[in-house]
Structure formats: C-alpha cells, structure tokens
Amino acid sequence: MNNIKEEMRKLVEAMEEINEAPIPEDWQLQEAYRHAEQGMHMLMSRVKKLNKMVNEFEGEEDLKMHWNYAIYSIQDHLEEFFKKLD
C-alpha cells in the first residue's frame, strides 16, 4: 500500500508542476508543445504503473474508487494545460 501512495504522490507532484507552468509566448509555443508531450508521456507511464498496482491490490474497493476519480482529475488537468497552449 505504501508503494501505491508513493507513486500517487509522485503523480500529483508531476501534475502540479505541469499546471504551474507559465503560459508561453508565441515564439515559445513549439518548445512548450515539446515539453508538454514529454510531460504527457511521463504522466501516462506513471498512470499505467499506478493502474496496474491498484488493480493488483486485493480487497481495497475504496482505493480503486479513488483511483478512478483520480484518473478523471488527471485528464482534466491535462486538458486545462493544453488549453493554455492554444
């Protein structure tokens, strides 16, 4: 259980870092998209790892429910970030 909590903490930190990124100037957009893509890949690898860990964890339906809620939250954070870039 502690390893799941630690991975969730890392995921939250990564999401916060992405959301706190400054809005880029026009000339910085290409670089911002490149960083955003790297961030997406990193977040998705963390999500996949956590998803596997949570699904293998037996008997913790509350944990699975909170994890499903977290996935929706992650999607919202990423959508907001990409709206900043448009």
FIVEXSE-997460 format. One record per residue (C-alpha): residue in one letter; residue number from 1; z, x, y. Coordinates in nm, 3 decimals, padded with zeros to 5 digits. Example, Ala and Ser with C-alpha at 12.3 -4.5 7.8 and 13.67 -1.06 7.14 Angstrom:
- resn | resi | c3 | c1 | c2
- A | 1 | 00.780 | 01.230 | -00.450
- S | 2 | 00.714 | 01.367 | -00.106
***
This chain:
- resn | resi | c3 | c1 | c2
- M | 1 | 00.000 | 00.000 | 00.000
- N | 2 | 00.079 | 00.286 | 00.241
- N | 3 | -00.268 | 00.431 | 00.197
- I | 4 | -00.421 | 00.094 | 00.289
- K | 5 | -00.203 | 00.073 | 00.600
- E | 6 | -00.301 | 00.427 | 00.699
- E | 7 | -00.672 | 00.352 | 00.659
- M | 8 | -00.632 | 00.032 | 00.863
- R | 9 | -00.456 | 00.229 | 01.136
- K | 10 | -00.746 | 00.478 | 01.147
- L | 11 | -00.995 | 00.193 | 01.167
- V | 12 | -00.808 | 00.030 | 01.456
- E | 13 | -00.797 | 00.363 | 01.641
- A | 14 | -01.171 | 00.407 | 01.594
- M | 15 | -01.239 | 00.055 | 01.725
- E | 16 | -01.017 | 00.115 | 02.028
- E | 17 | -01.200 | 00.438 | 02.103
- I | 18 | -01.534 | 00.258 | 02.093
- N | 19 | -01.412 | -00.030 | 02.313
- E | 20 | -01.267 | 00.209 | 02.570
- A | 21 | -01.594 | 00.397 | 02.609
- P | 22 | -01.723 | 00.381 | 02.966
- I | 23 | -02.032 | 00.179 | 03.044
- P | 24 | -02.317 | 00.430 | 03.058
- E | 25 | -02.552 | 00.481 | 03.350
- D | 26 | -02.921 | 00.407 | 03.286
- W | 27 | -03.005 | 00.774 | 03.233
- Q | 28 | -02.729 | 00.795 | 02.969
- L | 29 | -02.839 | 00.498 | 02.759
- Q | 30 | -03.028 | 00.694 | 02.494
- E | 31 | -02.727 | 00.918 | 02.436
- A | 32 | -02.496 | 00.615 | 02.437
- Y | 33 | -02.704 | 00.444 | 02.170
- R | 34 | -02.697 | 00.760 | 01.959
- H | 35 | -02.317 | 00.775 | 01.985
- A | 36 | -02.294 | 00.403 | 01.914
- E | 37 | -02.500 | 00.443 | 01.598
- Q | 38 | -02.278 | 00.729 | 01.484
- G | 39 | -01.972 | 00.518 | 01.558
- M | 40 | -02.117 | 00.224 | 01.366
- H | 41 | -02.178 | 00.439 | 01.060
- M | 42 | -01.827 | 00.581 | 01.078
- L | 43 | -01.673 | 00.235 | 01.117
- M | 44 | -01.879 | 00.090 | 00.836
- S | 45 | -01.779 | 00.368 | 00.600
- R | 46 | -01.413 | 00.300 | 00.684
- V | 47 | -01.467 | -00.074 | 00.636
- K | 48 | -01.631 | -00.019 | 00.296
- K | 49 | -01.350 | 00.213 | 00.186
- L | 50 | -01.083 | -00.032 | 00.300
- N | 51 | -01.263 | -00.327 | 00.148
- K | 52 | -01.263 | -00.154 | -00.189
- M | 53 | -00.895 | -00.059 | -00.155
- V | 54 | -00.791 | -00.412 | -00.055
- N | 55 | -00.992 | -00.580 | -00.329
- E | 56 | -00.843 | -00.348 | -00.592
- F | 57 | -00.490 | -00.423 | -00.471
- E | 58 | -00.348 | -00.681 | -00.710
- G | 59 | -00.141 | -00.983 | -00.612
- E | 60 | -00.145 | -00.949 | -00.233
- E | 61 | -00.329 | -01.259 | -00.114
- D | 62 | -00.176 | -01.228 | 00.236
- L | 63 | -00.319 | -00.878 | 00.263
- K | 64 | -00.663 | -01.000 | 00.157
- M | 65 | -00.648 | -01.287 | 00.408
- H | 66 | -00.553 | -01.050 | 00.692
- W | 67 | -00.825 | -00.809 | 00.585
- N | 68 | -01.089 | -01.083 | 00.603
- Y | 69 | -00.966 | -01.170 | 00.952
- A | 70 | -00.985 | -00.802 | 01.047
- I | 71 | -01.348 | -00.781 | 00.937
- Y | 72 | -01.437 | -01.063 | 01.179
- S | 73 | -01.245 | -00.882 | 01.453
- I | 74 | -01.437 | -00.561 | 01.385
- Q | 75 | -01.766 | -00.747 | 01.417
- D | 76 | -01.653 | -00.895 | 01.750
- H | 77 | -01.555 | -00.550 | 01.883
- L | 78 | -01.891 | -00.405 | 01.787
- E | 79 | -02.083 | -00.694 | 01.939
- E | 80 | -01.892 | -00.653 | 02.267
- F | 81 | -01.964 | -00.281 | 02.271
- F | 82 | -02.336 | -00.333 | 02.221
- K | 83 | -02.339 | -00.598 | 02.495
- K | 84 | -02.214 | -00.325 | 02.730
- L | 85 | -02.520 | -00.120 | 02.644
- D | 86 | -02.774 | -00.398 | 02.710
***
